[in-house]
Amino acid sequence: MKKWGQKAAGLCSAALTFAAVVCVLGRLSVLPPWDAAFTAAGFIMPGGAAEALRTDILEEDEEDDGASHIEPPSGADSRPVSSVPENSSQKSQNSSAANAQQGTVSTTQKADVKEMSIVNAGVQYKNIWVKNSNKNHGIDIPGELKKQPAVKIAKNAGPQVLIYHTHTTEAFAGDTRSRDASKNVVSVGERIAAQLRAAGINTIHDATLHDYPSYNGSYERSKVTVLNNLKKYPSIQVALDIHRDAMGTSGGTRIKPTAVVNGKKAAQVMIIAGCDDDGTLNHPNWEYNLRLAVRIQQSMADQYPGLGRPLNFCNRKYNQNLTKGSLLVEFGTEVNTLDEATYSGELFGKALAAVLNKLT
């Protein structure tokens, strides 16, 4: 009787398991492909990791340089964007080791905007995080911090830093595309430039439009701008391409990355350091850019914890082959406010000046 009881229990368990699988498969079959995939992922990934994965995977590639910088779906710029309460909590929290590779934390959501702090994705060294998407190159963060960047700043001399914008019309909540320099990424670049100049670092800010009237070909046009400035000012050591990002889920929810610094809300900042991962990009000196990027990431983390998203170390070029101090920097997304983005420009400028003043 005992054996029959065990067999009966086993059969009941198997029947229940089969019924559960049928229910799950039935549910997946009626979901859109992305949502089905993420629902399935939820059964095998730790809590929170599947939703973070959704945010990472749905970052789309962009025009001619294949940037991880992304744009909203067609028509998204013209639709109303719901705001998130300005007093939303932004407290960071430590994730488990399993979640750390994807890590998004402190999320609040209202209507079609999700506000979050993206702080702990990728490889960690102390308070620095680097998200490495290369296949052939690892990242030794403490090793990179020990290496000297190929940047030597001269005070009371010619221009040392060039700030420009491949996608000059990128703007923020309410005007996500604008040729008005007071509303788009040019205003962020000017905040950075102001901090560098205040620190005695001669800076050129070139506000040339590269993505209007045509978006395609922006990187080729900004390349010409960089080369012209390098020819006119051979003293330039650092070239910064300032953008704003755009992120969203498959359901159309837009991502708003924020941090609170000194009691004020700021758009999170992401530095991108490109790598010639397989030797096909004609980008032989990418390691020098990475050395500079890691130092700036550390400066942000030390001075303004939470301001920086993980440094994006990826198989891209973005005209970073033009100098040994070239970086692309993203400020917030299209649903961050202009005030949040310009405040971040001010903070980033101070963190950058602290680094460059040590490279004299």
Secondary structure, 3 states (H helix, E strand, C coil): CHHHHHHHHHHHHHHHHHHHHHHHHHHHHHCCHHHHHHHHHHCCCCCCHHHHHHHHHCCCCECCCCECCCCCCCCHHHCCCCCCCCCCCCCCCCCCHHHHCCCCEEEEEECCEEEEECCCCCEEECCEEEEECCCCCCCCHHHHHHCCCCCCCCCCCCCCEEEECCCCCEEECCEEECCCCCCEHHHHHHHHHHHHHHCCCCEEECCCCCCCCCCCCHHHHHHHHHHHHHHHCCCCCEEEEEECCCCECCCCCEEEEEEEECCEEEECEEEEEECCCCCCCCCCCHHHHHHHHHHHHHHHHHHCCCCECCEEEECCCCCCCCCCCEEEEEECCCCCCHHHHHHHHHHHHHHHHHHHCCCC
